[in-house]
Each structure stands twice: as structure tokens, then as C-alpha cells.
Amino acid sequence: SKGKKVERKKSSGIATLPGKLVDCASGDVTRNELFLVEGDSAGGSAKEARDKDTQAVLPLRGKVLNTMSKDSRTVLANKELQAIATAIGVDPHSSEENIDLNGLRYGKVIVMTDADVDGGHIQALLLTFFFMHAPRLVERGHLYVAQPPLYKVEVPAQGKGSGGKGAARRIYCLDDDELEEALGALKKEKVKEGAWEISRFKGLGEMSPEQLWETTMNPDSRRLVRMVFDPKEIKKARETFELLMDSGEAEGRRNWMKQHWKTVEADI
């Protein structure tokens, strides 16, 4: 896809798609998906795993720029963010600007990062970029976050007396709570304790293309969280982003963390 030209409904006329974008074949925006993938290693697996007809992959290198207090000129000067904006077909804009999404190339833009702290940080930086500089995309429900599992449980084949659950199987668990739940269910099924094998994924790059497809990319088995916000709540959402991402808010952030340390998700 290197050097591929794409028509853009802008005064610039034609924009060149980023060379590292592996595009999909379909021209149907409603079916097309773009995966923004953390790292070249996971990007390689995702390229192999994807449905080439409807799924495109854009690997991202390292941490993206924190765009909380940046203007659109600074955003577009950043290569990673420029690549994202060009691939999606939507120019950076503010919530006050009345822009159309006629140039949009994918119905779903999916942020896919590791299920660890670093992955969470990259996810937060990308969500800040979309919320601050592509809010129309979020408002109209095009932004998603993939939910890759943290654990894999291999359950060996059981004898006939195992309540019809005889065949060997694989269970993927999103987090510690789900793992606990899965192990509890196995014990109830009278699966011998310790017969199963638990492995923890270090990151997306550690998964084989088959595992990545099965857990994170296959529309029939993956889990996605849609990022949406009510335009009426925009002030509250902006304040939350500022608190969490603005460099001048260290004190407020510390207080917020003390208050919310047990919660998993910020209400934004």
C-alpha cells in the first residue's frame, strides 16, 4: 500500500496514505475497520491475522504525543498522529468546528494495545488525541477499544463423567476476576484441580496470528468497547481528560487516584 493515493474532499485534493498502513480491499466504509496496533511485532501478527477484505492495520511505534494542550498544527507535525489522521481520512478538528466525515475511510477505528500498564498509557494518549482533535469521530460512534485477554487456560480432555465437557478446550480471560470465575466454573464441573494450564500473555506481540484473530480481531469472538460520549456531557468529559492528561494537573491527578484507586474505568 506504499505510496497509494486516496481522494480527499479537501482543498489539498489528494493525500498519500502512510506507507506502513496495510489497507483492506473493500471500499465499503460501513464494513471496514482500521486497527491501530501498538508496536511492530504485534503489527506483524495483526497483518497476518486480519481479514484482508475488511480489516486494515496501522502499526504505531512507541508512545504517541500527549495532545491534551496541543493545537492542530502541532498535532499534524507529529508523524504518528499525521499517519493516523491521513489513514482515517478525517482532519484534526475541535468540538466547536462543524466538520463532515465525508472522507472517513473506516466505519470502525479500533485501538489495540497490550493489556498492561504501558498499553493502558498508550491507549489513554490515543483516546486523548481522538477526544481533543477528532471529537466528531467519537460522537458518531466510530471509535472502539479492543479487549485482548490477559490469560489463556488450556483444559485437557476429560473423562465421560465430566458433565458432557469431555473435549479439550481453551478459555481466554480478560483479567484476574475472569480467571477466578473460569477456574471456579471448572471446579464446579469437577475438573481435577491443577489439570488445567494457565499462561499469561506478556503482550499482543507474543500471540500467534491465530490467537490474535481468535481473541481480538474476529468479529464473532472478540470483545470491543465502543467509546461514546453525550455531547451534553462534553464539559465534564473535557475536565476529566484535563485532570488525567494535562501536565499542569499533577496534584489534582494524585488526589483523583487516591479517591478512585479501586475503580477500573474513569467515567468519561
QUIMO-V214985 format. One record per residue. N is the residue number from 1. RES is the residue in one small letter. PSI is psi in whole degrees, 0 to 359 (NA if undefined). NEAR is the number of other C-alpha atoms within 12 Angstrom. D_FIRST is the distance of its C-alpha to the first C-alpha in Angstrom with 2 decimals. Layout:
((N/RES/PSI/NEAR/D_FIRST) (N/RES/PSI/NEAR/D_FIRST))
This chain:
((1/s/5/19/0.00) (2/k/132/14/3.81) (3/g/8/15/6.30) (4/k/135/18/5.43) (5/k/146/18/9.07) (6/v/137/25/10.88) (7/e/132/20/14.66) (8/r/135/24/16.71) (9/k/66/19/20.43) (10/k/165/18/21.53) (11/s/334/9/23.39) (12/s/345/12/20.40) (13/g/277/12/19.00) (14/i/132/17/15.29) (15/a/147/26/13.24) (16/t/127/24/10.01) (17/l/148/27/7.82) (18/p/139/29/8.22) (19/g/331/22/6.37) (20/k/358/30/7.72) (21/l/126/34/6.68) (22/v/105/33/6.06) (23/d/167/37/6.52) (24/c/165/27/9.46) (25/a/328/20/10.60) (26/s/145/20/13.70) (27/g/7/19/14.49) (28/d/101/17/17.59) (29/v/325/26/17.59) (30/t/334/18/20.77) (31/r/338/23/19.30) (32/n/145/30/15.92) (33/e/140/41/15.93) (34/l/122/47/14.08) (35/f/120/44/15.42) (36/l/108/47/16.04) (37/v/133/46/16.99) (38/e/117/39/19.51) (39/g/150/31/18.80) (40/d/327/23/16.46) (41/s/309/25/18.80) (42/a/325/36/18.71) (43/g/320/36/14.96) (44/g/315/28/14.84) (45/s/319/30/17.38) (46/a/321/43/15.74) (47/k/320/35/12.46) (48/e/324/24/15.00) (49/a/332/29/17.34) (50/r/162/35/15.39) (51/d/108/29/15.85) (52/k/339/21/12.51) (53/d/315/21/13.90) (54/t/354/30/14.67) (55/q/124/38/13.55) (56/a/154/42/10.58) (57/v/131/46/11.07) (58/l/104/44/11.23) (59/p/141/39/13.52) (60/l/139/34/16.23) (61/r/123/23/18.40) (62/g/193/22/22.13) (63/k/135/25/24.10) (64/v/165/32/22.73) (65/l/138/30/25.11) (66/n/110/32/28.12) (67/t/14/34/27.90) (68/m/311/33/31.28) (69/s/32/24/33.05) (70/k/150/24/30.25) (71/d/169/19/29.67) (72/s/332/23/26.40) (73/r/317/17/26.28) (74/t/320/20/26.47) (75/v/312/31/23.84) (76/l/344/24/21.29) (77/a/346/17/22.32) (78/n/123/21/21.07) (79/k/316/22/17.53) (80/e/314/34/16.94) (81/l/325/39/18.41) (82/q/319/30/16.70) (83/a/318/31/13.26) (84/i/311/43/14.80) (85/a/317/39/16.36) (86/t/317/35/13.40) (87/a/316/41/11.25) (88/i/326/43/14.47) (89/g/22/34/15.39) (90/v/123/36/18.90) (91/d/149/38/20.59) (92/p/140/37/23.08) (93/h/167/27/26.51) (94/s/170/25/29.92) (95/s/341/23/31.92) (96/e/338/14/34.16) (97/e/137/14/31.50) (98/n/86/13/31.28) (99/i/155/21/27.61) (100/d/168/19/25.94) (101/l/34/27/22.76) (102/n/332/19/21.70) (103/g/358/25/18.22) (104/l/130/34/17.71) (105/r/348/37/14.58) (106/y/135/39/15.94) (107/g/331/32/19.56) (108/k/127/35/19.64) (109/v/117/45/18.42) (110/i/118/43/19.60) (111/v/121/42/20.69) (112/m/101/46/20.89) (113/t/167/45/23.04) (114/d/154/36/25.71) (115/a/40/32/29.05) (116/d/186/24/30.95) (117/v/317/13/32.21) (118/d/316/19/29.28) (119/g/320/31/26.87) (120/g/323/25/29.25) (121/h/314/24/29.19) (122/i/320/31/25.39) (123/q/315/36/25.62) (124/a/320/35/28.42) (125/l/319/32/26.53) (126/l/319/43/23.56) (127/l/324/41/26.10) (128/t/315/37/27.94) (129/f/311/42/24.91) (130/f/318/44/24.38) (131/f/318/41/28.13) (132/m/328/39/28.88) (133/h/0/38/25.92) (134/a/50/39/24.41) (135/p/331/36/27.62) (136/r/325/33/26.99) (137/l/319/41/24.10) (138/v/313/35/26.65) (139/e/321/24/29.52) (140/r/11/23/27.79) (141/g/28/26/26.98) (142/h/352/36/23.17) (143/l/132/37/23.27) (144/y/158/32/23.95) (145/v/127/37/24.68) (146/a/152/39/24.21) (147/q/78/34/27.42) (148/p/146/43/26.86) (149/p/154/39/30.21) (150/l/332/31/32.19) (151/y/152/33/34.29) (152/k/132/30/34.28) (153/v/118/29/37.67) (154/e/119/24/38.23) (155/v/119/29/41.35) (156/p/164/23/43.02) (157/a/140/19/44.61) (158/q/163/21/47.95) (159/g/180/16/51.24) (160/k/333/13/52.58) (161/g/31/14/54.29) (162/s/32/19/51.18) (163/g/36/15/51.20) (164/g/10/14/48.83) (165/k/42/20/46.04) (166/g/325/18/46.43) (167/a/150/17/42.92) (168/a/145/19/40.86) (169/r/169/17/38.24) (170/r/132/22/35.78) (171/i/131/30/36.01) (172/y/136/35/33.45) (173/c/134/30/35.01) (174/l/321/29/33.46) (175/d/187/21/36.17) (176/d/320/18/39.72) (177/d/316/15/41.37) (178/e/325/19/39.42) (179/l/315/25/40.15) (180/e/317/19/43.82) (181/e/316/18/43.77) (182/a/318/27/42.19) (183/l/323/30/44.75) (184/g/318/16/47.53) (185/a/321/18/46.50) (186/l/320/29/46.47) (187/k/320/19/49.96) (188/k/327/15/51.18) (189/e/0/21/49.97) (190/k/26/21/52.20) (191/v/133/28/49.40) (192/k/128/21/51.07) (193/e/133/17/50.26) (194/g/355/15/48.10) (195/a/333/18/46.96) (196/w/163/23/43.47) (197/e/124/21/40.99) (198/i/130/24/39.17) (199/s/148/21/36.12) (200/r/129/25/34.41) (201/f/131/26/30.67) (202/k/335/21/30.11) (203/g/173/31/26.60) (204/l/324/40/23.43) (205/g/341/30/22.37) (206/e/342/25/25.61) (207/m/145/31/24.81) (208/s/160/23/23.60) (209/p/323/25/20.59) (210/e/315/20/23.41) (211/q/320/31/25.31) (212/l/319/39/22.42) (213/w/310/29/21.73) (214/e/321/27/25.47) (215/t/329/35/26.34) (216/t/341/41/23.58) (217/m/334/41/20.85) (218/n/117/25/22.81) (219/p/338/21/24.07) (220/d/340/11/27.35) (221/s/351/19/28.26) (222/r/171/24/26.48) (223/r/129/25/28.12) (224/l/146/27/26.63) (225/v/125/21/28.59) (226/r/130/22/27.99) (227/m/112/31/28.54) (228/v/155/26/30.79) (229/f/149/25/33.57) (230/d/123/19/36.36) (231/p/332/20/36.25) (232/k/337/12/40.01) (233/e/12/15/39.42) (234/i/323/23/37.05) (235/k/315/17/39.75) (236/k/318/17/40.45) (237/a/317/25/36.78) (238/r/318/31/36.27) (239/e/321/23/39.40) (240/t/315/26/38.16) (241/f/317/32/34.86) (242/e/317/28/36.90) (243/l/316/26/39.27) (244/l/330/30/36.65) (245/m/345/33/34.18) (246/d/132/24/36.22) (247/s/335/17/37.38) (248/g/4/14/40.81) (249/e/26/19/41.47) (250/a/316/15/42.19) (251/e/311/15/45.72) (252/g/323/20/44.82) (253/r/318/22/41.99) (254/r/316/16/44.49) (255/n/319/14/46.92) (256/w/318/18/44.30) (257/m/321/18/43.34) (258/k/320/12/47.05) (259/q/323/12/47.49) (260/h/19/14/44.42) (261/w/338/13/43.94) (262/k/346/10/44.49) (263/t/148/11/42.00) (264/v/323/11/38.50) (265/e/141/13/36.82) (266/a/139/19/37.47) (267/d/87/18/38.41) (268/i/NA/25/35.92))
